[in-house]
């Protein structure tokens, strides 16, 4: 028996305001544009079979059969979804992740130097004129 555990506890999915497991931000914030059709098919499959925490475990053989993909194409689709920040994967467990908010994903990309520079720019902008 497989014991399920959340892979990313800080990103456990919750039902969005529109009361659907498919978050409208998938389209509005263009996450779906990061996916080719096989990756989108895998994502939809995982959304459909996931439990309330976004967890599921399907073998590669089952996914290949269900989605009519080659094993190579399944691996590529899975890697695409991981890179897009849509799933976490630790064999045999998948977790469909909550979508990042734009400000959180931007903040993670900044280096310490960039943050320091932005703070300096903000201070300069707020200083009273001579």
N, C-alpha and C positions, 0 to 999 in steps of 0.2 A: 504494500500500500504506500502510495506517495504521500508524504507529509508536506502540506503547502504552508509556505511562510511568505509574507510580504517582502519583496526585494527592495523596494524604495518606499519606506513608510511615510516619508514626507510628501509623497505624491500619490496617495491612495485616492482613487476616483470617487467623486460624489455626484449624485444626480444634479445636472445643471438646472437653472431656473426654468428652462423650457420643458422640463420633465421628460428628458430623453437621454439615453445613454450615449447617443451620438451628439457630441457637443457641437453646436452651430459654429463655434470658432474654428472647427476643423476646416471649414470653407472660408469663413470671413477673414481669418488670420492666415490663410493660404498654406496651412499645414499640408493639405491634400495635394497641393502642387509640388510638394517634395517627393511624391510617390508616383512611381509608374504603375500601370494596371496590376501587375502581379503583387506588388507591395500593398496597393489599396485593397486588393482581394484578401490578402492575408490579414490586414488590419480589420476589415469588416468581419471576417470569420472569427478573429480573436475577440472583437467586441461582442459578437453574438453568443459565444460560448463561455465568456468570462463570468465569474461569480461577482458578488457585490464589491469585492476589493479589486476587481480587474484581473484576477488570477485564473489561469487555465493551464492544463498540461495535455498537449497532444503530441504524439510522436511525429517525427519527420515523415515516416511512412504514411501515417494517417493524413497529414496535411498535404503531402504530395498527391495522394489519391483523391482527397476531397476537392482540392483546388486545381487538379490537372496540371501540375507543375513538375518539372524535373527537380531532382534533389539540389542541383547546382542553382537553379533559378529560385528555389525556396530559400536557400542560404543567402542569396543576394537580396531577396525581398526582405528577409529578416534583418539583415545588416542595414538596409535602407531605412527601415522603420526605427531601428536603434539610433542611427545617425540623426534622424529627424526628431528624435526625442519623443516618439510615440509609444514605444514599448521598452521594457527591460526584459532580458532573457538570461536565464541560468538553467541550462539543460536539467530537467525537462520542463521547467516552469517558465511560463510567460506572464508578464504583468502589463496590462494596458495602462498607460500612465495618464494622470491628469495633465491637461495642457498647461504649459507654463503661461504666465501672464507676460505680456511684452516687456514690462519694466523689469521683471525678474530675469528673463533670458538676456536682456541687454546688460544688466548689472553684472552678471556672471562673466561676460566677455571682457570687461574692463580690467586692465592691470592696475596695480597700486599706483604707478606713475601717472596713468591716465586719470585716475580718481583724484590724485593730488592736483594735477593740472586743472581739472574741472572745478575743484574747490577754490583754487587760486583765481580762476576766471570769475567765479561767482562772487567772491569777496571783492574783487576789483570793480565789478559791476554795481555792487551795493554800497561802495564807499561814497560819501558825499562829495559832490563837485566842489572844487576850490573856489 
